[in-house]
Amino acid sequence: MIKAVYLFAMLSFALVSCQTEKTAKKYPNTVGDIEFDEKLDDAGFKKCGSEKWGHFSFQYYQGSKEYGYKGEKIAIVEKLKKENIYSENKIDGYITVRFLVNCEGKTGLFRLQHMSPDLKETVLDEELENRLLQFTKSLDGWMPKEIKGLKVDYYQYLTYKIENGKVSEVLP
């Protein structure tokens, strides 16, 4: 009787393990990775790394702590002021653009998130969101990061705080 229970337990474990392995392949290598989407992404944008070691990308909070843009955040804010991007609608909220900077300083895999002032997901103004996305894509001063002598890809984000239809602050 004990052998039958033991055998049943081992077979059940093996069955669950196989099913878990199939499910796990749906997820990215690292939490937060942006998967390529042919409808949204430039096919010419390449991640760095090798097939042997994979294409691991660092998150914005890993590695060096300095701001990775030539001229720092102030250069982005000044360029944004010159663009004069605003909405006719007097909306408030946040628009975040997250993207990958590769080891050559090129950007791709852009994703948008929009939130109300109380941080609930909502569409604020599609035209404003698209203009801020295009503005973010136009920023060409991102610097490659190096960690322990190796140039790496890293994720970056810019959050635009919107008050009365205008960008009042760029975060981080």
Helices and strands as residue ranges (DSSP letters): H 2-24, E 57-58, H 72-83, E 93-101, E 107-115, H 126-138, E 145-147, E 150-163, E 166-171
